[in-house]
Amino acid sequence: MTHWDERYRSTAPEERSWTEDEPLESLALLDALGLEPDAGVVDVGGGASRLVDALLARGFVDLTVLDVAASALAEARDRIGEPGPAARVEWVVADVTTWSPTRTYGVWHDRAVFHFLTEPSSREDYVRVLLRATDVGSVAVLATFAPDGPQTCSGLPVERYDAEALAAAIGPRFALVRAERVVHTTPWGSTQPFTWVVLQRVD
Ligand SMILES: C[S@@+](CC[C@H](N)C(=O)[O-])C[C@H]1O[C@@H](n2cnc3c(N)ncnc32)[C@H](O)[C@@H]1O
């Protein structure tokens, strides 16, 4: 069983630092893009996030949630209800760095996943998959810990980024169109500064 599978199985949402009652920054950035409801959105490392619930409620019809932890996706599916709305979502159990997407998406969303890739080769694999999963014009919304954020998450080391470094890590085929610093408050009240970027594929 992976670290992440075990983590989701053995904890309640309020025991996980990354839990948000509402994914407010994700929604603010996605709303600002003025997407059509049929925009294809993939939430990479989406875990048991409530982003998919919120996008379903907004009428989005082409949603994919990918995570390495099957237990995380099972938690989200059970919460949303299956049969029912969860049946309208594509759920993919995969490691994002080795995933073979069979289609492209208008939006790639990643909150607190890329920062776990501490090896350059893993980051190269991630960008290779990102390029296979997007077209010119597609948008990538990414969030990592900021330079003054925690050095670990869920007991694992992370890389911390400011907006320019995060855009540079993704590479020149994406242009930085928006950057935010947002302080996340964990369920037990501690704070974690995040760097958020909106990148648009230009090549
Ligand atoms: C800090 S949690 C964030 C979860 C979710 N994005 C959110 O905002 O609630 C990191 C997530 O990334 C997933 N994850 C970690 N490494 C991964 C990888 N290589 N491929 C896919 N998912 C991964 C974990 O299972 C976990 O759900």
The ligand as an SDF file (V2000), in Angstrom:
LIG
                    3D

 27 29  0  0  0  0  0  0  0  0999 V2000
   -1.3070   17.3670   -0.1070 C   0  0  0  0  0  0  0  0  0  0  0  0
   -2.4350   16.2940   -0.9060 S   0  0  0  0  0  0  0  0  0  0  0  0
   -3.4460   17.4340   -1.8270 C   0  0  0  0  0  0  0  0  0  0  0  0
   -4.7390   16.8020   -2.2960 C   0  0  0  0  0  0  0  0  0  0  0  0
   -5.6590   17.7230   -3.0930 C   0  0  0  0  0  0  0  0  0  0  0  0
   -5.0050   18.2590   -4.2630 N   0  0  0  0  0  0  0  0  0  0  0  0
   -6.2000   18.8210   -2.2330 C   0  0  0  0  0  0  0  0  0  0  0  0
   -5.9110   19.9830   -2.4940 O   0  0  0  0  0  0  0  0  0  0  0  0
   -6.9400   18.5040   -1.2950 O   0  0  0  0  0  0  0  0  0  0  0  0
   -1.4210   15.5710   -2.1630 C   0  0  0  0  0  0  0  0  0  0  0  0
   -2.1710   14.5900   -3.0330 C   0  0  0  0  0  0  0  0  0  0  0  0
   -1.3440   14.1790   -4.1020 O   0  0  0  0  0  0  0  0  0  0  0  0
   -1.4670   12.7890   -4.2680 C   0  0  0  0  0  0  0  0  0  0  0  0
   -0.2110   12.3750   -4.8920 N   0  0  0  0  0  0  0  0  0  0  0  0
    1.0310   12.4370   -4.3540 C   0  0  0  0  0  0  0  0  0  0  0  0
    1.9410   12.0440   -5.2570 N   0  0  0  0  0  0  0  0  0  0  0  0
    1.2650   11.7330   -6.3890 C   0  0  0  0  0  0  0  0  0  0  0  0
    1.6550   11.2820   -7.6710 C   0  0  0  0  0  0  0  0  0  0  0  0
    2.9390   11.0670   -7.9790 N   0  0  0  0  0  0  0  0  0  0  0  0
    0.6800   11.0480   -8.5940 N   0  0  0  0  0  0  0  0  0  0  0  0
   -0.6170   11.2650   -8.2940 C   0  0  0  0  0  0  0  0  0  0  0  0
   -1.0430   11.7080   -7.0980 N   0  0  0  0  0  0  0  0  0  0  0  0
   -0.1120   11.9440   -6.1570 C   0  0  0  0  0  0  0  0  0  0  0  0
   -1.7240   12.2450   -2.8830 C   0  0  0  0  0  0  0  0  0  0  0  0
   -2.3420   10.9880   -2.8700 O   0  0  0  0  0  0  0  0  0  0  0  0
   -2.6160   13.3400   -2.3190 C   0  0  0  0  0  0  0  0  0  0  0  0
   -3.9780   13.1220   -2.5990 O   0  0  0  0  0  0  0  0  0  0  0  0
  1  2  1  0
  2  3  1  0
  2 10  1  0
  3  4  1  0
  4  5  1  0
  5  6  1  0
  5  7  1  0
  7  8  2  0
  7  9  1  0
 10 11  1  0
 11 12  1  0
 11 26  1  0
 12 13  1  0
 13 14  1  0
 13 24  1  0
 14 15  1  0
 14 23  1  0
 15 16  2  0
 16 17  1  0
 17 18  1  0
 17 23  2  0
 18 19  1  0
 18 20  2  0
 20 21  1  0
 21 22  2  0
 22 23  1  0
 24 25  1  0
 24 26  1  0
 26 27  1  0
M  CHG  2   2   1   9  -1
M  END
$$$$
